[in-house]
Amino acid sequence: MISFGPTEEQQVVRDAMREFAEQVFRPAAREADETSSLPDGLLDQVWELGLTNTQLPEAFGGGGEVRSPITNTLILEELAFGDPALAIATTHPSAFAFAVNDYGTDEQKEAYLPRFCGDKFAAASLALIEPSPTFDPLTLQTTAEPKDGGFVLSGRKRFVVLGDRAEHFLVLARNAQSAEGGFGAIDAFIVPRDASGLGVSELEKNLGMKGLPTVGLELEQVEVPDESRLGGKAGIDARRLLASSRTANAALLTGLSRAVREYAVPYAKDRHAFGEAIAQKQAIAFMLSNMQIETHSMRWLTWKAAALLEALEEPTRASIFAQDYAAEQGMKIADDGLQVLGGHGFIREHPVEMWYRAARTLSVLEGIAAV
Amino acid sequence: MIDFTLTDNDHKILDYVRSEALVARKYARHYDENEAEFPPEALEEAKDFPGVWSLMGDRTADDSGQSVIGMLITMAENWGDYSVRMRKGRGVGLGNAALAASGTEEQRTKWGGLLLSMAITEPGCGSDPSMVQTTAVLDEATDEWVLNGEKIFVTTGCRSDGVVLWATLDRSAGRAGIKSFLVEKETPGFDVSHKEKKLGIRADDTATYVFRDCRIPRANLLGGKEEIPKAGSGGFRGVMKTFNMTRPLTAAFGLGMSQAALDFAREQLEGAGVELGYGPTVHGLSAAAAKFQRREALQEAAVLTVCHAAYLSDQGEPNNLEASISKAKGGSAVREITQGCIELMGPMGISREHLLEKWFRDVRITDIYEGTGQIQNLIIARTILGYDRTQLK
């Protein structure tokens, strides 16, 4: 049944997140970007909202609520409306925890999920992206070679969120043993920070979302036991894991695009030229209306991908549409938003140049968030 | 809850409509090339098909809403052909949407079974209906409205049984003076004077109407409210409410055809050995596959904006903004998609051997009628800026 109506609970969560993002993220965003650091206490403050643990099973200390990619999609859009870098930093442990919850063996759930159900922020990272312009999740260069009772991981990862403080990394690698290619060959391994052969780089310096700490990983013959392979012999459902990441990205881009629009609209009404507000000129007004049209389009594509994930249906096509479309339109909206502000769009006093950098950054990243 | 899956009942209906549409499509080329002919009331094959209404009775509250499934049915029909149907639709004209939106219950019952066209545009006015010159004057002696004026670009105007006509009670009142009237064919003084020759949608006739002292019963004013609302009181918005369903519906016409174009291009490209998988990054895809994927996403986005506008209508919520969004998005998307499909097909795309070139011509009207893309953008911009017509022209 086609429905665009969030449940009452989802609407309550959505409203609360929007308020939180406006009151907490938005005022902190500029300084985080300028200083390339997260505000003190922010991670713990958001952790108290329970965004990660609410949907983990009660048996491990979680809230026991149903795993809902739709709810998480709504949350990410609202948080990114406040600031995408802070939205990703504060929710990234979910990418690890949800994967363990969704694909892990009972032993793995028991070993790792309780860590995400405590009072304090539990840093953990998903490591997907590799340093190559032809990076493609379906042809990972990081390999997992079977070796008596375990695997040997080799390769390099980049843009690993929270990698500066993560206790564990969920490293995605191509299983050299796998007969099939593509999704079927993708495995995930839980690698502790102190694993022998694992090198963690200094903080990376990126174009946008500079407040978001990311690092690179060097895996030189990192030996891990069989038990660290997520899902055991069954492995993971890489289609769903990647679709979750893409849907999250699309939700973040939708929130970011809305931020641009909601900033550009009052600016254009306030700024006068030739005797009237620039918003009264169609050249400007039509850029704003396009932002409205496209944020709707982005959101519905994102919701559709989330709904398919939630219904346990094949999510690949819908999530690629959502991510690809949001990447293209999100960039255009940020670009137009900057243009509406003119010279002021170029000045760091306004957030639009920050969003312009964030849009370009966000639209090429993967594996930085999950629903 | 948010859901984009179709129920078994939804699937059953849409599969059925597509099976009919495929039959109708066989006649698409003929009526495109023979513009003077009208497609028949019912195709020969129609008698073997039960008709979609026979399936509608099984629907429950768990199935997609009435307006949403209506949009999807419309897309599926147009996926077959814009004009040729298994059987001539009763009660599916644009005028019917107007009747549903602003007629009284009595009026809806009385005329709901007729095929109704909608006459707004005049030789001197299109997107700005406040300039409507056709007049309606009440003759109190006979309790009749007397209509005078000329209407052009009336879609399905030749074949319709009647028309919902926009006429003004008082030209000096601007938009507030405009009312909708129902005029049945064969009413003395109502002439269908001309049939246009067009780029596309040729089998769908486009008429010119002339009204010369055409008298209709007083009860034919849709909604029944005869007084002219004060300027700025929102009276015109009642008239415009019609568009909240016709705008997404019009987008749905185009999106049915652009879906046909995508399906055809996929079949041809795959037949020629081009792989059209869904690649997470552009590196894994050929240029053709990447372009195709983007256009499919665009199609999906536009379809969802249509469903959203319809969903709000089903919920009884206002959807003025969303109707315009769906029309603007649909209008631009179908242009890009069909133009792009011809690009992907290369020279084979322009051959009249295939229907792709026809879809390319047919969809082009989508961004023009029922309010151009530019008018939709004006409405959207005014809404989000909180501007009226004088503040954003």
Chai-1 contact restraints between the chains, C-beta under 6 A:
chainA,res_idxA,chainB,res_idxB,connection_type,confidence,min_distance_angstrom,max_distance_angstrom,comment,restraint_id
A,M1,B,D3,contact,1.0,0.0,6.0,A-B,restraint_1
A,M1,B,T7,contact,1.0,0.0,6.0,A-B,restraint_2
A,M1,B,D62,contact,1.0,0.0,6.0,A-B,restraint_3
A,M1,B,D63,contact,1.0,0.0,6.0,A-B,restraint_4
A,M1,B,S64,contact,1.0,0.0,6.0,A-B,restraint_5
A,I2,B,F4,contact,1.0,0.0,6.0,A-B,restraint_6
A,I2,B,S64,contact,1.0,0.0,6.0,A-B,restraint_7
A,I2,B,V68,contact,1.0,0.0,6.0,A-B,restraint_8
A,I2,B,C307,contact,1.0,0.0,6.0,A-B,restraint_9
A,S3,B,D3,contact,1.0,0.0,6.0,A-B,restraint_10
A,F4,B,H308,contact,1.0,0.0,6.0,A-B,restraint_11
A,F4,B,Y311,contact,1.0,0.0,6.0,A-B,restraint_12
A,P6,B,I2,contact,1.0,0.0,6.0,A-B,restraint_13
A,T7,B,M1,contact,1.0,0.0,6.0,A-B,restraint_14
A,I70,B,I2,contact,1.0,0.0,6.0,A-B,restraint_15
A,T134,B,H283,contact,1.0,0.0,6.0,A-B,restraint_16
A,D136,B,T281,contact,1.0,0.0,6.0,A-B,restraint_17
A,D136,B,H283,contact,1.0,0.0,6.0,A-B,restraint_18
A,D136,B,G284,contact,1.0,0.0,6.0,A-B,restraint_19
A,P137,B,P280,contact,1.0,0.0,6.0,A-B,restraint_20
A,V265,B,I384,contact,1.0,0.0,6.0,A-B,restraint_21
A,A279,B,L385,contact,1.0,0.0,6.0,A-B,restraint_22
A,Q280,B,Q391,contact,1.0,0.0,6.0,A-B,restraint_23
A,Q280,B,L392,contact,1.0,0.0,6.0,A-B,restraint_24
A,A285,B,A381,contact,1.0,0.0,6.0,A-B,restraint_25
A,A285,B,L392,contact,1.0,0.0,6.0,A-B,restraint_26
A,F286,B,N377,contact,1.0,0.0,6.0,A-B,restraint_27
A,L288,B,A381,contact,1.0,0.0,6.0,A-B,restraint_28
A,S289,B,N377,contact,1.0,0.0,6.0,A-B,restraint_29
A,S289,B,I380,contact,1.0,0.0,6.0,A-B,restraint_30
A,S289,B,A381,contact,1.0,0.0,6.0,A-B,restraint_31
A,Q292,B,I380,contact,1.0,0.0,6.0,A-B,restraint_32
A,Q292,B,I384,contact,1.0,0.0,6.0,A-B,restraint_33
A,I293,B,I325,contact,1.0,0.0,6.0,A-B,restraint_34
A,I293,B,A328,contact,1.0,0.0,6.0,A-B,restraint_35
A,I293,B,K329,contact,1.0,0.0,6.0,A-B,restraint_36
A,H296,B,T305,contact,1.0,0.0,6.0,A-B,restraint_37
A,H296,B,I325,contact,1.0,0.0,6.0,A-B,restraint_38
A,S297,B,A301,contact,1.0,0.0,6.0,A-B,restraint_39
A,W300,B,L304,contact,1.0,0.0,6.0,A-B,restraint_40
A,L301,B,A301,contact,1.0,0.0,6.0,A-B,restraint_41
A,W303,B,I2,contact,1.0,0.0,6.0,A-B,restraint_42
A,K304,B,F4,contact,1.0,0.0,6.0,A-B,restraint_43
A,A307,B,I2,contact,1.0,0.0,6.0,A-B,restraint_44
A,A307,B,D3,contact,1.0,0.0,6.0,A-B,restraint_45
A,A307,B,F4,contact,1.0,0.0,6.0,A-B,restraint_46
A,A311,B,T5,contact,1.0,0.0,6.0,A-B,restraint_47
A,T316,B,Y278,contact,1.0,0.0,6.0,A-B,restraint_48
A,R317,B,Y278,contact,1.0,0.0,6.0,A-B,restraint_49
A,I320,B,Y278,contact,1.0,0.0,6.0,A-B,restraint_50
A,F321,B,A297,contact,1.0,0.0,6.0,A-B,restraint_51
A,F321,B,E300,contact,1.0,0.0,6.0,A-B,restraint_52
A,D324,B,A297,contact,1.0,0.0,6.0,A-B,restraint_53
A,Y325,B,A297,contact,1.0,0.0,6.0,A-B,restraint_54
A,Y325,B,A301,contact,1.0,0.0,6.0,A-B,restraint_55
